[in-house]
Amino acid sequence: MAEPLRIGVVGLGKMGGIRIHTIRDNEETVAVAGTDPNPPTHHVGGMQLYNDYEEVIRSDVDAVFVCTPNRFAPDVVVAALDAGKHVFCEKPPGRDLDDVERIIAAERRNPSLTLKFGFNHRYHLGIQEAKRIVDSQQYGGILWLRGVYGKGDSQANTEEWRNDPWLAGGGILLDQGIHMLDLFRFFCGNFVEIKSMCSTAFWKNISMEDNAFALLRDEGGRVAMLHSSFTQWKHLFTLEIYMADGYLKEDGMPSTSRSYRDETISHARRRQGKGFTTGNPPEETSFFNTDPSWELELAEFVDCIRRGRRVQHGTSEDAYESMRMVHAIYEADEQFKAEQATRQRATRARG
């Protein structure tokens, strides 16, 4: 068996901790180095801690996991690729499309290296089952999709980096809704027309959107409806896919917080003919209470490095197109666009 891949982790917060745990559970990887402005006392045992990401990149690592705030991710990814390191980067890959384009340029300069982004929702068991059902065509082609992804909190902490426009670049849509947009693409491909309304409905202290409503249409005329919310006081994840002869609904998500309920996927064929109750067909339901997404992501990353395979999920194209949709949703709401321009001017003044 080949020697384990030596991995450095830049950013040792919540996501860095999840990735370190997953790396340690995989016999083909070992976490050997890390850095963070405020390194935690837990989950870093056995790792060499460095002062900055450049030292991690210069150390004897084969790959770098980038788990930083959005503001810093592009710099770390580009530096690591140009230093000959494979890279796994959390979503979103920066604050705007310019950030992603910088990363893609570095990827093209280093075609022998593996670059993967953390769109882990594709690996949830319910989503994988939904994809199998849709691709089987047992219910015909997709007509439309509807997705709601929302969370709430007792307070919006202005000290949290995700609530700082300079560090994050966007609110709930960029931070969480981007996962649902990636899933829309997973099932339908790219969307070419977008209409939206974004608002800061409640959390006035964070100066970014706490709700985003969007309609997206692809070249074939299929429509997807999105609601991304930071005022969803009862956490909710639902994805409905309606097809010509039936439907399926993914409900819940086995997140680390366990606040979204366990995953269920229900699907049914539309009822036809006399004597049937057409609006309430009998459903087939499956339940999932584990989340192997982190392990499956890492396994694909390692396999691509070992075998020189192309990344299948979480590619730079996936990252770019998801970011393109996020910013198209921002742009489609003229009122929000004007408010955001004011925020961006303040952000640029900070450097």
C-alpha positions as CSV (number, residue, x, y, z in Angstrom):
1,M,0.0,0.0,0.0
2,A,1.3,3.5,-0.8
3,E,2.3,5.9,1.9
4,P,-0.6,8.0,3.3
5,L,-1.1,11.4,1.7
6,R,0.3,14.0,4.0
7,I,-2.2,16.8,4.5
8,G,-2.0,20.3,5.8
9,V,-5.1,22.2,7.0
10,V,-5.4,25.9,6.7
11,G,-8.1,27.1,9.1
12,L,-8.7,25.0,12.2
13,G,-12.2,26.1,13.2
14,K,-15.4,24.1,12.9
15,M,-14.9,23.0,9.3
16,G,-11.2,22.4,9.8
17,G,-12.0,20.2,12.8
18,I,-14.5,18.1,10.7
19,R,-12.0,17.7,8.0
20,I,-9.2,16.7,10.4
21,H,-11.4,14.1,12.0
22,T,-12.3,12.7,8.5
23,I,-8.6,12.7,7.4
24,R,-7.6,10.7,10.5
25,D,-10.4,8.1,9.9
26,N,-9.1,7.4,6.4
27,E,-6.2,5.0,6.2
28,E,-4.8,6.7,3.1
29,T,-4.5,10.2,4.7
30,V,-2.8,11.8,7.7
31,A,-3.1,15.3,9.0
32,V,0.4,16.5,9.7
33,A,0.3,20.3,9.6
34,G,-2.0,23.2,10.2
35,T,-2.4,26.9,10.9
36,D,-5.0,29.3,12.4
37,P,-4.8,32.8,13.9
38,N,-6.4,31.3,17.1
39,P,-5.6,27.6,17.0
40,P,-7.9,25.4,19.1
41,T,-6.6,23.1,21.9
42,H,-8.6,20.2,20.6
43,H,-8.4,18.1,17.4
44,V,-4.9,19.3,16.5
45,G,-2.9,16.7,18.5
46,G,0.0,15.3,16.5
47,M,-0.1,18.1,14.0
48,Q,2.7,20.6,13.5
49,L,1.2,24.1,13.9
50,Y,2.7,26.9,11.8
51,N,2.4,30.7,12.0
52,D,0.8,31.1,8.5
53,Y,-0.5,29.3,5.5
54,E,2.7,29.9,3.5
55,E,4.6,27.8,6.1
56,V,2.1,25.0,5.8
57,I,2.4,25.0,2.0
58,R,6.2,25.0,2.2
59,S,6.2,22.1,4.6
60,D,6.3,18.4,3.6
61,V,2.6,18.1,2.6
62,D,1.1,16.5,-0.4
63,A,-2.2,18.3,-0.2
64,V,-3.8,21.3,1.5
65,F,-7.3,21.7,2.8
66,V,-8.5,25.3,2.8
67,C,-11.0,25.9,5.6
68,T,-10.7,29.7,5.9
69,P,-13.1,32.6,5.7
70,N,-14.1,33.4,2.1
71,R,-11.9,36.4,2.0
72,F,-8.7,34.4,2.3
73,A,-9.5,31.2,0.4
74,P,-8.5,32.3,-3.1
75,D,-5.0,33.4,-1.9
76,V,-4.4,30.1,-0.2
77,V,-5.7,27.9,-3.0
78,V,-3.6,29.8,-5.7
79,A,-0.5,29.7,-3.5
80,A,-0.9,26.0,-2.8
81,L,-1.5,25.0,-6.5
82,D,1.5,27.1,-7.7
83,A,3.6,25.3,-5.0
84,G,2.7,21.9,-6.5
85,K,0.2,20.9,-3.8
86,H,-3.2,19.2,-4.4
87,V,-6.0,21.3,-2.9
88,F,-9.4,20.7,-1.3
89,C,-11.3,24.0,-0.7
90,E,-14.5,24.6,1.2
91,K,-17.4,26.3,-0.5
92,P,-17.8,29.1,-1.4
93,P,-14.5,29.5,-3.2
94,G,-14.2,33.2,-2.3
95,R,-16.4,36.3,-2.3
96,D,-17.1,36.8,-6.0
97,L,-16.5,35.5,-9.5
98,D,-13.1,37.3,-9.7
99,D,-11.9,35.1,-6.9
100,V,-13.0,31.9,-8.7
101,E,-11.5,33.0,-12.0
102,R,-8.1,33.5,-10.2
103,I,-8.4,30.0,-8.8
104,I,-9.3,28.5,-12.2
105,A,-6.3,30.3,-13.8
106,A,-4.0,28.6,-11.2
107,E,-5.7,25.3,-11.9
108,R,-4.9,25.7,-15.6
109,R,-1.3,26.5,-14.8
110,N,-1.1,23.2,-12.9
111,P,-3.0,20.6,-14.9
112,S,-1.4,17.7,-13.1
113,L,-2.8,18.7,-9.7
114,T,-6.2,17.8,-8.2
115,L,-8.5,20.7,-7.1
116,K,-11.8,19.9,-5.5
117,F,-14.4,22.0,-3.7
118,G,-16.6,21.0,-0.7
119,F,-20.1,20.7,-2.1
120,N,-20.8,17.8,0.3
121,H,-24.6,17.8,-0.1
122,R,-24.2,15.9,-3.3
123,Y,-23.0,13.0,-1.2
124,H,-25.9,12.8,1.2
125,L,-27.5,9.4,0.9
126,G,-31.0,10.9,0.2
127,I,-29.6,13.1,-2.5
128,Q,-27.8,10.1,-4.1
129,E,-31.0,8.1,-4.0
130,A,-32.9,11.0,-5.5
131,K,-30.3,11.2,-8.3
132,R,-30.6,7.5,-9.0
133,I,-34.4,7.8,-9.2
134,V,-34.3,10.8,-11.5
135,D,-31.7,9.4,-13.8
136,S,-33.7,6.1,-14.1
137,Q,-36.4,8.0,-15.9
138,Q,-39.0,5.9,-14.0
139,Y,-41.1,9.0,-13.6
140,G,-40.1,10.7,-16.8
141,G,-38.3,13.9,-17.3
142,I,-38.1,16.8,-14.8
143,L,-40.7,19.5,-15.0
144,W,-39.7,21.7,-12.1
145,L,-37.8,21.9,-8.8
146,R,-38.5,23.6,-5.5
147,G,-35.9,24.0,-2.7
148,V,-36.0,25.5,0.7
149,Y,-32.9,25.7,2.9
150,G,-33.2,27.7,6.1
151,K,-31.9,28.1,9.5
152,G,-32.3,30.6,12.4
153,D,-30.4,31.7,15.4
154,S,-31.1,33.3,18.7
155,Q,-28.9,36.2,17.6
156,A,-26.8,37.2,14.6
157,N,-23.3,37.6,16.1
158,T,-21.5,40.4,14.4
159,E,-18.2,38.9,15.7
160,E,-18.9,35.8,13.5
161,W,-16.9,36.1,10.3
162,R,-19.9,34.9,8.2
163,N,-21.7,38.1,9.2
164,D,-18.9,40.4,8.1
165,P,-19.3,41.4,4.4
166,W,-15.6,42.1,4.1
167,L,-14.8,38.5,5.1
168,A,-17.8,36.7,3.7
169,G,-18.9,38.6,0.6
170,G,-22.5,37.7,1.0
171,G,-25.1,36.6,3.4
172,I,-27.2,33.4,3.8
173,L,-27.5,32.8,0.1
174,L,-23.7,32.7,-0.4
175,D,-23.1,30.8,2.8
176,Q,-25.8,28.2,2.7
177,G,-28.1,28.7,-0.3
178,I,-25.2,27.9,-2.6
179,H,-25.6,24.3,-1.6
180,M,-29.2,24.2,-3.0
181,L,-28.1,26.0,-6.1
182,D,-25.4,23.3,-6.6
183,L,-28.1,20.6,-6.2
184,F,-30.3,22.3,-8.8
185,R,-27.4,22.1,-11.2
186,F,-26.7,18.5,-10.1
187,F,-30.2,17.6,-11.4
188,C,-30.7,20.0,-14.3
189,G,-27.5,21.5,-15.4
190,N,-27.0,25.3,-15.9
191,F,-29.7,27.9,-15.7
192,V,-29.8,30.8,-18.1
193,E,-32.6,33.1,-16.7
194,I,-32.9,34.3,-13.1
195,K,-35.4,36.5,-11.3
196,S,-35.1,37.3,-7.6
197,M,-35.9,39.3,-4.5
198,C,-33.4,39.5,-1.6
199,S,-33.9,41.2,1.7
200,T,-32.5,41.9,5.1
201,A,-35.9,41.2,6.7
202,F,-34.9,40.8,10.4
203,W,-31.1,40.8,11.1
204,K,-30.5,44.5,10.4
205,N,-27.2,44.4,12.2
206,I,-25.5,42.1,9.7
207,S,-26.0,44.4,6.6
208,M,-26.3,41.4,4.3
209,E,-29.3,39.4,3.0
210,D,-31.0,37.1,5.5
211,N,-33.5,35.9,2.9
212,A,-33.3,35.3,-0.8
213,F,-36.1,34.2,-3.1
214,A,-35.3,33.2,-6.7
215,L,-36.8,31.7,-9.8
216,L,-34.4,30.1,-12.2
217,R,-35.1,28.8,-15.7
218,D,-32.9,26.5,-17.8
219,E,-32.6,26.3,-21.6
220,G,-35.3,23.6,-21.7
221,G,-37.8,25.8,-19.9
222,R,-37.6,23.9,-16.6
223,V,-38.0,26.2,-13.6
224,A,-36.4,25.9,-10.1
225,M,-37.6,27.9,-7.1
226,L,-35.3,28.7,-4.2
227,H,-35.9,30.1,-0.8
228,S,-32.7,30.6,1.3
229,S,-33.3,31.9,4.8
230,F,-31.7,33.0,8.0
231,T,-35.0,33.5,9.6
232,Q,-36.2,29.9,9.4
233,W,-36.8,29.5,13.1
234,K,-37.5,25.8,12.6
235,H,-34.6,24.6,10.5
236,L,-35.7,23.2,7.2
237,F,-34.1,21.5,4.2
238,T,-36.5,20.3,1.5
239,L,-35.9,19.6,-2.2
240,E,-38.9,18.6,-4.4
241,I,-38.5,17.4,-7.9
242,Y,-41.7,17.0,-10.0
243,M,-41.5,14.9,-13.1
244,A,-43.9,14.0,-15.9
245,D,-45.2,10.8,-14.3
246,G,-44.4,11.4,-10.6
247,Y,-42.4,13.2,-8.0
248,L,-39.9,12.9,-5.2
249,K,-39.3,14.9,-2.0
250,E,-36.0,15.0,0.0
251,D,-36.8,16.2,3.5
252,G,-34.3,16.7,6.3
253,M,-30.6,16.4,6.6
254,P,-28.3,14.6,9.1
255,S,-26.2,17.7,9.8
256,T,-23.7,17.9,12.6
257,S,-26.1,20.0,14.6
258,R,-28.9,17.4,14.1
259,S,-31.4,20.3,13.9
260,Y,-32.7,19.5,10.4
261,R,-34.2,16.0,11.3
262,D,-33.1,12.8,9.7
263,E,-33.2,12.5,5.9
264,T,-36.3,11.0,4.3
265,I,-37.0,10.6,0.6
266,S,-40.5,10.0,-0.5
267,H,-41.6,9.4,-4.1
268,A,-44.7,8.3,-5.9
269,R,-46.3,8.0,-9.4
270,R,-49.1,10.3,-10.2
271,R,-52.5,8.6,-10.2
272,Q,-54.5,8.3,-13.3
273,G,-57.9,6.9,-14.2
274,K,-61.4,6.9,-12.6
275,G,-61.8,5.9,-9.0
276,F,-58.4,7.1,-7.9
277,T,-57.7,10.0,-5.6
278,T,-55.4,11.9,-7.9
279,G,-54.0,14.4,-5.4
280,N,-52.7,11.9,-2.8
281,P,-50.9,8.9,-4.3
282,P,-49.3,6.2,-2.1
283,E,-45.7,7.0,-1.5
284,E,-42.6,4.9,-1.1
285,T,-40.4,6.4,1.7
286,S,-36.8,5.7,2.7
287,F,-35.0,7.0,5.8
288,F,-31.4,7.9,6.3
289,N,-29.8,8.8,9.7
290,T,-26.1,8.9,8.9
291,D,-24.0,11.4,7.0
292,P,-21.1,9.8,5.0
293,S,-20.7,12.9,2.9
294,W,-17.4,14.0,4.5
295,E,-15.9,10.5,4.0
296,L,-17.1,10.2,0.5
297,E,-15.7,13.6,-0.5
298,L,-12.3,12.7,0.9
299,A,-12.4,9.3,-0.8
300,E,-13.0,10.9,-4.2
301,F,-10.3,13.5,-3.6
302,V,-7.7,10.8,-2.7
303,D,-8.8,8.6,-5.6
304,C,-8.3,11.4,-8.1
305,I,-4.8,12.1,-6.7
306,R,-3.8,8.5,-6.7
307,R,-5.2,7.6,-10.1
308,G,-4.9,10.9,-11.9
309,R,-8.7,10.9,-12.4
310,R,-10.7,14.0,-13.0
311,V,-12.9,15.3,-10.2
312,Q,-16.5,14.4,-10.7
313,H,-18.2,16.5,-8.0
314,G,-17.0,19.8,-6.7
315,T,-15.1,20.8,-9.8
316,S,-14.0,24.3,-10.5
317,E,-16.8,24.5,-13.0
318,D,-19.3,23.5,-10.3
319,A,-17.8,26.3,-8.1
320,Y,-17.9,28.9,-10.8
321,E,-21.4,28.2,-12.0
322,S,-22.8,28.1,-8.4
323,M,-21.1,31.4,-7.7
324,R,-22.4,32.8,-10.9
325,M,-26.0,31.9,-9.9
326,V,-25.5,33.5,-6.5
327,H,-24.4,36.7,-7.9
328,A,-27.0,36.7,-10.7
329,I,-29.6,36.4,-7.9
330,Y,-28.1,39.4,-6.2
331,E,-27.9,41.3,-9.5
332,A,-31.5,40.5,-10.5
333,D,-33.0,42.5,-7.6
334,E,-32.4,46.1,-8.5
335,Q,-33.2,47.4,-5.0
336,F,-30.9,44.9,-3.3
337,K,-28.2,45.5,-5.9
338,A,-28.1,49.2,-5.0
339,E,-27.9,48.4,-1.3
340,Q,-25.2,45.9,-2.0
341,A,-23.2,48.4,-4.0
342,T,-23.1,50.7,-1.0
343,R,-21.9,47.8,1.2
344,Q,-19.2,46.9,-1.4
345,R,-17.8,50.4,-1.5
346,A,-17.5,50.2,2.3
347,T,-15.8,46.8,2.0
348,R,-13.3,48.0,-0.6
349,A,-12.4,50.9,1.7
350,R,-11.3,48.3,4.2
351,G,-8.9,46.8,1.7
